């Protein structure tokens, strides 16, 4: 992949950086070359780049080696930066999925709550956000979960990034219009998921790889892009979700969760059951979050990118493959909702069937809106 060409595309098309924009670029030290290319592209259009390097080692030490008494304290420096930067470009290249193994669930919950106001300010201020990775950055552990080798995952990742954004915009608008005109969504899956909710009158958003001028005018979640792009998303009518949501491909800190079942009534999770080595740790963290918003059924996401196809041996799902279905509880500000909580659960449901007002729009994982 030509990193300079990618950096140019991200800065000028996805983020729409303009002269005078202050741009924060964050990522791991192993991605130094791409981060530097991004900084150069920002400067070439007259922006002001700043690079923040991190590492898994640093992230772990900042948690375990910092006294617990600071967990509930808002990051005052980050709060000031929200008012400084116009654009944030982040590289989602975490190289470990069990980085916080052994962390005290109560401390995790306290850290999550501490900076909620900062997240709200980011949306309020219209900070343009571009995340490069979208839970598919080609690391060894992701390749294993996706049922492919790392080189194969890398090829798929770059293919997804190179998708023609004009085509994605057209696809996204077609799906957006369909969802916006509908009401009752019914999601079923062979794993036992059987979930119904309403979306009539709810805002429908599209992540098509570009933050347009219209997106900027809308602000909020419209000025966030996740790359590889290709998603249409919305939030449910509060209190409308009913049924059972089952996750048979999930994990927590590197440990499989064989069967996570959420019972949903009146739009909220009323019961949680599960099995597998990761379930106990997940439940401990979930229970430690003293915030009832974690139980709200939060979002519905539909993938539209035809260049991303998971391996047949995949034990995990992803957001953007065409026909991929993702739903979740808790935080949904990114999808245009008003839930900024740090709790909740994202569930990937590849191979789902979805009806909208009794019309099939996804059949066994295949998007039917072509």
Buried (B, 14 or more C-beta within 10 A) or exposed (E): EEBBEBBBBBBBBBBBBEEEBBBBBBBBEBBEEBBBBBBBBBBBBEBBBBBEBBEBEEBBEEBEEEEEEEBEEEBEEEEEBBEEBBBBBBBBBBBBBBBBEEBBBBBBBBBBBBBBBBBBBBBEBBBBBBBBBBBBBBBEBBBBBBBBBBEBBBBBBBBBBBBEBEBBBEBBEBBBEBBBEBBBBBBBBEBEBEBBBBBBEBBBBBBBBBBBEEBEEBBBBBBBBBBBBBBBBBBBBBBBBBBBBBBBBBBBBBBBBBBBBBBBEEBBBEEBEBBBBBBEBBBBBBEBBEBEBBBBBBBBBBBBBBBBBBBEEBBBBBBBBBBBBBBBBBBBBBBBBEBBBBBBBBBBBBBBBBBBEEEBBBBEBEBEBE
